[in-house]
Amino acid sequence: MICPNCGKIDLNFPTPKITKKKSKIKLSNCSICSNEVWCIPTTKKYEKSQIETVKIGESREKILSSELTSFFKADSHHKTDNIDIDRYFVRDDKIVCYFEIKERSNTINAYKDTQFPYAKIDAGKKIIEKESLPVLIILKFADCWAYHKIDFKKKYRKGSVPFFPSYRSKQADKIRQIPVLLSVENDLKILSLRKYCL
């Protein structure tokens, strides 16, 4: 498990591969900060429409990006033309970092691997190669914020089947939904940011 509060990794309490729907499991208390560590699965079960979800997501993304701008001591954040890595931070009139935000309704320890389209890794590597700037995937879970800094030289694990929400069954055969698999214990770093978490 990884503590959502201080980031301590405790392999005595392994993160489950999958936390079953409608369950809530306490793994342990963190040996460093005494914070309770819970496994709570994804709670979102439906959407009115994908268009509405995108609109709400874009609105939320602006709010979350503003929070991150202060956290990373940047002057501002802006949207890119890239569909996969769609924002960047500016400091002193220079782009200093690209980032993508993924919001999750589960706790960080609910699933051993977190997933999102592998295309984001490919897009991030292209940005790193072209601009020599860092690219972050920032994940806001129900209990914490975490990030992964894309490593240009790393060979990432790829899932074998498309990753999609159960309420979007039309994406079941989309090659673009083939995910990267990131270990929450080994590939993510906890941010000391709790705003908008439960």
C-alpha positions, 0 to 999 in steps of 0.5 A: 500500500501507499499512504495517501497522506505521506507517501510511505510505501508499506509492502506488508499490506499489498494494494489489492489488484481490484477492490470489489464494487460496493466494498470498503476495506481498511488496509492499515494505519500508516506506520509513519503518519498514522493515517488510515489507508482505505480501499474504496472502488470507483463510485461513478456508475453512469453519465447522462451523456458523454458530451455533458461529461466532457463539458463538466470535465473541462470545467473541473480541469480548469479549477484543478489546474488553478490549484496546481498552478499555485502548488507548483509555483507557476504563474499560469496554466494554459491549454495546448492543442494536444489531445492527450497532454492538454495543459502546461505551466508558465513561469516568467513567460516560459513554458516550464512543464506540460501536464495532464489531469485525470480525476478518479472517484476511487481511493489510490489503493483501490486498484494495484494499477491505475490505468489511462490511455497509453496514447498519453505516454506516447504524446508525453514522450514526443513532447519531451523529445521535441522540447526537453521539458518535463511531462506529468500525469497528475491524478486526483483520487478521492483521498489524495493527489498523486503524479507520474513524471513520464520517463522518456527511456522507460518501457511502460507496461501496456494492457491487453484490452481497452480500458473504459468505464462500464457506462461507455460500452461503445469504447470496448473495441477502441484501440485508442483505449488500450491502457498504460498500467502504472503501479500505484506503489512504484510509479506514483508520487504523492503530492502534499495537496488535499483540496477537493479530496474527500 
